[in-house]
Amino acid sequence: MSNRRRSKPRRRYGLVSLVAVVVLGGGAAAAVAATSGGSGSGDSRLVVSDATPAADGVSGAAPATASASGSGTATATASTKSSASAKASTSASSSAGASAGATSKAATATTPVKSVPLPARAPAVFTGRAFDACSAPTLATMTAWRKSSPYGAAAVYVGGRNRGCSQPQLTNSWVHSVSSAGWKLIPLYVGAQPPCQTGGNPERISAANAVSLGSTDGADAAAKASALGMRAGSAVYLDMESYDISNKPCVAAVLDYLKSWDRAVHSKGYWAGFYGFSQSSAAAVATAKSAGTADLPDAFWYARYDGNADTTTGFPFAGGLWTGHRRGHQYAVNFKETYGGASVTVDHDAWDGPVAIVG
C-alpha cells in the first residue's frame, strides 16, 4: 500500500495493457510516469508475483452493486496449542498403612469465543478500477480525476495507530463531497502488526494481547469510519503487512487478532475486509479460510504485482474463496499520474467487492 513507514518496491512493466474489470468509457487519456522513489532495477520485466517488501514500518444478503463510468489510458512503467495439555502429573506414594495420594495439575481451559452475526445491511459493491494513495487527495484533485481518470473508487486510510501518512483532507465533509461527485470509497484501517515483523510500528500483536487488541482495534475502526460518515453496512479493510508465515506462533497470533477484529467490526454493523500480500499475510488468511476457520474476513484484497487488472484471472488461491463480489486486487504500485492537470502518486487496484456506504 501507499501508507508505509518503509520504502515500497516499485514494479516496472513493459508496455502493459491495463484491462479493467469493467470497461470504463468517456475519459481523456492521461500522462503517466513512474515515480523516482522506491526500489526497482529499472528493467522492463513483468513481475508475476509480489516480492516480500522491505519491512519497516459476503456472504449474506444479495449485494447492491455499483459501477463506474469514465476512462483513461495509461502507459505503465512501472492452538491454539492448549497450554492446558492436561498434564495431570499425578504422584502417588504408597506405603503400608497409608492411602495413595495424588496431585494433579489441571489444565486451563480456553473459553470458546462466540461468533458475531453478520451485519443486517447488505454491502454496497463497486466493480471497476480503483486507486489508493498515501494521503487522501484534495477535493479539487478528486473532482478533476472524476471527470477524466479511469478510476471510480479510491481507498482511504481512516485510522489505526500504524497509519503512516497524515490525512488533512480526510474529513466527514470531504467524504460526502467526493461521494456526491460519484466516487466510491474503500476505508482502510492500519491495525496492529505481526509480532515477528521487523520494523518500528508503534502497535504490535502478541500472543497475549491478540484477542483483546483485535477487539479494541475493530471497534475503533468502525468508530473512525462512522465519524467520517461511512454508515453501518460499509466494509472496512484491515491492512496487514508482509511477515514470515513460516513462523507458526506468529501466524496464530495474527489470526487470533484478525478474527477478534472481524467480530468487533461485525458487532458494529460493518463488513470486515482484509488487505495483505499474496505470498505472506494474505496467504496465511487464505490457508485458514480453506481449512474452515471461522470469523475470517468477508472481503479479501490481495497485493500481487502482476500487472493484471482483474480479480479472477491469476487469483493465486483456491478459486472458490471470496467469490460473489468480494475481492480486490492491487496489481501495480507507485505511479505518478496526472488527470485534469492534477497529479497524484497512486497504486492500482482492480475491484469487485464491498465499499463504503455514505449518506
C-alpha positions in Angstrom: 0.0 0.0 0.0 1.0 3.6 -0.2 0.6 4.0 3.5 4.0 2.8 4.6 6.6 3.5 7.2 9.0 1.9 4.8 10.0 2.1 1.1 7.6 0.2 -1.1 9.2 -1.7 -4.0 8.3 -0.1 -7.4 7.3 -2.5 -10.1 8.2 -1.6 -13.7 6.5 -3.2 -16.6 7.0 -3.3 -20.3 4.1 -1.8 -22.3 1.2 -3.4 -20.3 -2.4 -3.1 -21.4 -4.3 -2.4 -18.2 -7.5 -4.3 -18.9 -10.1 -3.2 -16.3 -12.8 -5.4 -14.7 -15.4 -3.2 -16.4 -14.9 -1.1 -19.5 -14.8 2.5 -18.4 -15.7 4.8 -21.2 -15.6 8.5 -22.0 -12.5 9.9 -20.4 -9.4 11.6 -21.7 -6.0 9.9 -21.9 -3.6 10.8 -19.2 0.1 11.1 -18.9 1.6 8.5 -16.5 5.2 8.5 -15.4 6.9 6.2 -12.9 7.9 7.9 -9.7 11.6 8.3 -9.0 11.1 6.9 -5.5 11.0 3.3 -4.4 13.3 0.4 -5.3 13.5 -1.3 -8.6 16.1 -2.3 -11.1 14.6 -0.2 -13.9 14.2 -3.1 -16.3 11.0 -3.9 -18.2 10.4 -7.4 -16.9 6.9 -8.2 -15.9 6.8 -9.2 -12.3 4.4 -12.1 -11.8 4.1 -12.1 -8.1 4.6 -9.8 -5.2 8.1 -9.6 -3.7 8.2 -9.5 0.1 8.5 -5.8 0.8 11.2 -4.4 2.9 9.7 -4.2 6.3 9.6 -1.2 8.4 7.5 0.0 9.2 -20.2 -11.9 2.0 -21.7 -13.6 2.3 -25.3 -12.9 3.4 -27.9 -10.9 1.6 -27.6 -10.1 -2.1 -25.3 -7.1 -2.6 -26.2 -3.8 -4.1 -23.8 -3.2 -7.0 -22.3 0.0 -8.4 -20.1 0.5 -11.3 -18.1 3.5 -12.6 -18.1 5.2 -16.0 -15.1 7.1 -17.2 -11.9 6.0 -18.8 -8.4 6.9 -19.4 -5.4 5.2 -21.0 -2.2 4.9 -19.2 1.2 3.6 -20.2 2.6 1.8 -17.3 6.3 1.9 -16.4 6.3 0.9 -13.8 -3.6 -23.7 19.2 -4.0 -23.0 19.9 -1.8 -25.4 21.4 -3.6 -25.7 24.5 -1.4 -24.7 27.3 -3.7 -27.0 29.2 -2.5 -30.2 27.7 -4.0 -31.7 30.7 -0.7 -32.6 32.1 -2.0 -34.5 35.0 1.1 -35.1 36.9 0.0 -37.5 39.5 2.4 -38.6 42.0 1.4 -41.4 44.3 3.3 -42.6 47.2 2.0 -45.6 48.8 3.3 -47.4 51.7 1.8 -49.9 54.2 -1.0 -48.3 56.2 -1.0 -45.1 54.0 -3.6 -44.4 51.3 -2.3 -43.3 47.9 -2.3 -39.6 47.4 -2.5 -37.9 44.0 -1.8 -34.3 42.9 -2.9 -33.2 39.5 -2.1 -30.1 37.6 -5.4 -29.1 35.9 -5.3 -27.6 32.5 -6.5 -24.1 32.0 -9.5 -24.4 29.6 -9.8 -21.9 26.8 -13.3 -20.3 26.8 -14.8 -20.6 23.3 -15.3 -17.3 21.6 -18.8 -16.9 20.1 -19.1 -15.6 16.6 -21.0 -12.4 16.0 -23.9 -12.3 13.5 -23.1 -10.7 10.1 -24.3 -7.2 9.5 -28.1 -6.9 8.8 -27.5 -4.5 5.9 -26.2 -5.9 2.6 -22.9 -4.4 1.4 -22.7 -2.0 -1.5 -20.4 -3.3 -4.2 -18.3 -1.5 -6.7 -16.8 -3.2 -9.8 -14.2 -1.3 -11.8 -10.8 0.3 -11.3 -9.7 1.9 -8.0 -6.6 3.6 -6.7 -5.1 4.1 -3.3 -2.8 6.9 -2.2 -0.8 7.6 0.9 -2.9 10.7 1.8 -6.4 11.4 0.6 -6.1 13.9 -2.4 -7.7 17.3 -2.2 -11.3 17.8 -3.2 -10.2 19.7 -6.3 -8.0 16.8 -7.4 -10.8 14.3 -6.8 -13.1 16.5 -8.9 -10.6 16.7 -11.7 -9.9 12.9 -11.6 -13.6 12.0 -11.5 -14.0 13.7 -14.9 -11.0 12.3 -16.7 -9.4 9.4 -14.9 -10.2 5.7 -15.4 -10.9 5.2 -11.7 -14.3 5.0 -10.0 -13.2 4.2 -6.4 -10.5 5.4 -4.0 -9.1 3.7 -0.9 -8.6 6.0 2.1 -6.8 5.4 5.4 -9.4 6.0 8.1 -7.3 5.2 11.1 -5.1 2.9 13.1 -2.0 3.6 15.3 0.2 2.3 12.5 -1.2 4.6 9.8 1.9 6.3 8.4 0.6 9.3 6.4 -1.2 12.4 7.6 -4.8 12.9 6.3 -5.5 16.6 6.4 -8.2 16.3 3.6 -10.0 13.3 5.1 -13.0 14.7 6.9 -16.7 14.0 7.0 -17.3 16.9 4.6 -14.7 15.6 2.2 -16.2 12.1 2.2 -19.7 13.4 1.5 -18.4 15.7 -1.2 -16.5 13.1 -3.2 -19.3 10.6 -2.7 -21.8 13.1 -4.1 -19.4 13.5 -7.1 -19.7 9.8 -7.8 -16.7 8.3 -6.1 -16.9 5.1 -4.2 -14.7 4.9 -1.1 -12.7 1.9 0.3 -12.0 2.5 4.0 -8.7 1.0 5.2 -7.5 0.7 8.8 -3.8 0.1 9.6 -4.1 -2.1 12.7 -1.6 -3.8 14.9 1.2 -5.6 13.0 2.6 -9.2 13.5 4.9 -9.9 16.4 7.5 -11.4 14.0 7.6 -8.5 11.7 10.7 -6.3 11.8 10.3 -2.5 12.0 9.2 0.1 14.4 5.4 0.0 14.3 4.0 1.5 17.5 1.3 -1.1 17.9 2.2 -4.8 17.7 0.3 -8.0 18.2 1.5 -10.6 20.8 0.1 -14.0 21.7 -1.1 -12.4 25.0 -2.9 -9.4 23.6 -4.1 -10.6 20.2 -7.8 -11.1 21.1 -8.2 -8.1 23.3 -6.3 -5.8 21.0 -8.2 -7.1 18.0 -11.5 -6.3 19.7 -10.3 -2.8 20.6 -9.0 -2.0 17.2 -12.0 -3.4 15.4 -14.3 -1.2 17.5 -12.0 1.8 16.7 -12.1 1.0 13.0 -15.9 1.1 13.0 -15.9 4.3 15.0 -13.4 6.0 12.7 -15.5 5.0 9.6 -18.7 6.2 11.3 -17.2 9.5 12.2 -16.3 10.1 8.6 -19.9 9.5 7.5 -19.4 5.9 6.4 -22.5 4.1 7.7 -23.2 0.7 9.0 -23.2 -1.8 6.1 -19.9 -0.4 4.8 -16.9 -2.6 4.6 -13.8 -1.6 6.5 -10.5 -3.3 5.5 -7.7 -4.3 7.9 -4.2 -3.6 6.5 -1.8 -6.4 7.5 1.7 -6.0 6.1 4.1 -8.8 5.0 5.6 -11.1 7.6 7.2 -14.5 7.9 4.3 -17.0 7.6 6.7 -20.0 8.3 6.7 -18.7 11.9 3.7 -20.7 13.1 3.2 -19.0 16.5 3.3 -15.6 14.7 0.7 -16.7 12.3 -1.5 -18.0 15.1 -1.3 -14.6 16.9 -2.1 -12.7 13.8 -5.1 -14.9 13.1 -6.4 -14.5 16.6 -6.1 -10.7 16.3 -7.8 -10.8 12.9 -10.7 -12.9 14.0 -11.3 -10.7 17.0 -11.1 -7.6 14.8 -13.7 -9.1 12.5 -16.1 -9.9 15.3 -15.8 -6.4 16.7 -16.4 -4.8 13.3 -19.4 -7.1 12.7 -20.8 -6.2 16.1 -20.9 -2.5 15.0 -22.8 -3.4 11.8 -19.8 -3.2 9.4 -18.5 -5.8 7.0 -14.9 -7.0 7.7 -12.4 -6.7 4.8 -8.7 -7.6 4.7 -5.7 -6.4 2.8 -2.5 -8.4 2.6 0.3 -9.7 0.3 -0.3 -12.8 -1.7 2.9 -14.6 -0.7 2.6 -13.8 3.0 -0.1 -12.1 5.1 -2.9 -12.8 2.5 -1.7 -16.4 2.0 -2.0 -17.1 5.7 -5.6 -16.0 5.7 -6.4 -17.9 2.6 -4.9 -21.0 4.1 -7.0 -20.6 7.2 -10.1 -19.9 5.1 -9.6 -23.1 3.1 -9.3 -25.0 6.4 -12.7 -23.8 7.5 -11.6 -21.3 10.2 -14.5 -19.2 11.4 -14.6 -15.4 11.8 -12.4 -14.6 8.8 -12.9 -11.6 6.6 -16.0 -11.2 4.4 -13.9 -9.5 1.6 -10.4 -10.1 0.5 -8.0 -7.5 -1.1 -4.7 -9.1 -2.1 -1.5 -7.5 -3.4 0.1 -9.3 -6.3 2.1 -7.2 -8.7 1.4 -8.9 -11.9 0.0 -6.0 -14.0 -3.3 -7.9 -14.3 -6.2 -5.6 -13.7 -8.6 -8.4 -12.8 -9.8 -10.1 -9.6 -10.3 -13.6 -11.2 -7.6 -14.2 -13.8 -4.5 -15.1 -11.9 -6.2 -15.3 -8.5 -3.4 -17.0 -6.5 -5.6 -19.0 -4.1 -8.4 -21.6 -4.4 -11.0 -20.4 -6.9 -13.9 -20.9 -4.5 -12.6 -18.4 -1.9 -14.2 -15.0 -1.7 -16.4 -15.3 -4.7 -19.5 -13.2 -5.4 -18.2 -9.7 -5.5 -15.8 -10.0 -2.5 -12.3 -9.4 -4.0 -9.9 -6.6 -4.7 -6.5 -6.9 -6.4 -3.7 -4.4 -6.0 -1.7 -5.2 -9.2 0.8 -2.3 -9.5 2.3 0.3 -7.2 3.9 3.8 -7.2 2.7 5.5 -10.3 2.6 9.3 -10.6 -0.4 10.1 -12.7 -1.9 13.3 -14.0 -5.6 13.9 -14.9 -7.2 17.2 -15.4 -4.0 18.9 -14.5 -3.8 17.3 -11.0 -1.0 14.8 -10.2 -1.0 12.1 -7.5 1.2 9.1 -6.9 -1.1 6.1 -6.6 -1.3 2.3 -6.5 -3.5 0.5 -9.0 -6.4 -1.8 -7.9 -8.9 -3.9 -9.8 -12.1 -4.0 -7.7 -15.1 -6.2 -7.4 -16.1 -6.0 -3.8 -17.7 -4.1 -0.9 -17.1 -0.4 -0.4 -18.4 2.3 2.0 -22.0 3.4 2.2 -22.2 7.2 2.5 -25.2 9.4 3.0 
